[in-house]
Amino acid sequence: MKKANLFWIDLEMTGLDPKKDKILEVAAIATDIKLNEAAKYESVVKVDENFMKKRMVGEFWEKNSKSRDALMEQNETGKPIEEVERELIEFLDQNFGKEIYLAGNSIHQDRKFIENEMPELNKRFHYRMLDVSAWKIYFENALNKKFIKSENHRALDDINGSIEELKWYLTFLK
């Protein structure tokens, strides 16, 4: 029996425009509804180096130059996006039943990139998503409570941070 319900995913991209930018790094964690981890996946997507240099500029990338440099350095070990998509579909088949809910921070943005670059994977997801950033908005604005997580801007670290953040919000429901 497949135990996972939530497909936590985080993408690192060259920028935030799903029509112009590309996925660079993918991480996913399968959890049950109680946030217990069942499986993990990570991969680097090979992107044209000149494209990366052209798109990874500006204030955000200057502020996060350490992450930018690490993403550019690992690019040589990357796989074609089609291969990453196949591996993610296999990951879903191994760990999930019928309903697969995307989860993460600002997951709608990641979903736009998935729709554009991994359309077969996108077809597998339920229309409902668990977006931790919705909790963030409420807790910060209505309750004046703020979760502090690292801003490492690496896919697996960001997912782990999102899961910990949701667990923190849930402690207020007890």
N, C-alpha and C positions, 0 to 999 in steps of 0.2 A: 504494500500500500504506500502510495506517495504521501509524504508528510508535509512538504513545503506548501505554503500558501502565498508568501510574499517573495517577490523577486526584486531584491534590492539591487539597484544598478546605479553606477556613477560613470560618467564619461568625462574625459579631459579632451578638450577640443582646441583647435587653433584660434577660435573666437566663438562668439555667441550667435552668429547668423547661420541658421541651418541651411540656407540656400547657397552660402558662399564658403563657409568653413567646413572643416573635416574633423572626424573623430580621430584622436591620437592614441587613446588608452581607454580600456574597458575593464571594469571590475564588477563582479556580481556576487551576491551572497543570497542563498536560499534559506529562508527561515520559516518556521511555523508561525501561526498567528500570535503566539506568546513570545515571539522574537528569539526563539532558540535556533541557533545556526545548524543547518543540515549539510550544506556544501558551499564551496567557494570557487570562483573562477576569476582569472586575470589574463589579460592579453594586451599586447602592443599592436597597433595598426600602423602599417607602413604607409607613409605619406611622402609625397615628393618634397625633398629638402628645400628647394627654392620656394615652393608654395608655403612651407612652414615659415621660412624667413620673411616672406612677404606679409603673411597674415598675423604672425605673432609679434606685433609691435604695439606701441601705445602705452598709456599709463598703467593699465592692469599688468601687462607683461613686464614693464620696467619694475613695478612694485614687487612682482613675483618672479624675478629673474632666476632664482635658484630652481624653481619648478620648471620654468621654460627651458633652462639649460638641460635639466635632467630628461625632460620629454624629448628634446631634440637629440640628445645623446643616445637614448634608447631606441630611436627610430630605426636604426640599422637592423635591429633584431625583430622588427615588426613583420606582421603577416598581412596579406591582402584582406580587405574588409569582408569579402565573400567567405573567406576561410573562417574568420572570427565569427561571422553570422552563423555558419554551419556548426561551429563548436558551441555557440550559445544555444542553438536549437537542440543539440544533443544534451546539453546541460539541463534544459527544460524537460526533455523527455525522461531523463534519469531521475529528476527530483520533484516533479510536479504532477498533479492530476489535471483535471479539466480546467478549472478556473485559476488563472495566473494573474495576480495583481502586482503591478509595478509599484515600487516603494522607493522613496528617497527624498532628498531636499530639492525643491523646485523641479520635481520629476517631469512636469509637463515640458520643460525645455529639453531634457534628455530625450523625451519621447519624440520631439520634432526631428532630432537628429536620427533616431532609430527609424522613423517613418521614411526619411530621405535615403539613408544609407543601408538599412537592413530591413527592407519591406516584408520579407518572409517572417522574420522574427516578430515584427510589429503585429502581424496578423494573429499571433498566438496570445496576445494580451487581452485581458478583460478591459472594458471601457472605464471601469472604476480604478482609481489609483489612490495610494496612501501617500499624501504629500506632507512631510514633516514641517515644511515651511508654513503651512496653514496653522499648525500648532504654535509655531514661533510667533506669527503675527498676533495671535490671540494672547499668548502669555506675556509678550513684551508690551503690548498696548493696553490690554484690559487689566492684567494682574501685576504689571511692572516687575516681571520675573524674566531673567535672561539666562539662557544656557550659553556657556562659553566653550566653544570647541576650537580646535586648532584649524588654522587656515592653510593647510599643507598643499592643497590643490593637487593631490594625487588620488587616483580613483579609489583604491582600496581603503586608504586612510579616511577619505571622505565618507564612504559607506559606513565604516565602523563608527565614525563620529555621528552620523545620522541615526544609527540604531541606538547609540548611547543617549543621544538627545531625546528620542522618542521615549526611551525607558525613563528618563528624568521627568518628562512631562507626565507620564503615567503614574509616577509616585504621588502626584497631587490628587489622584482619583481615589486613593485608598483611605 
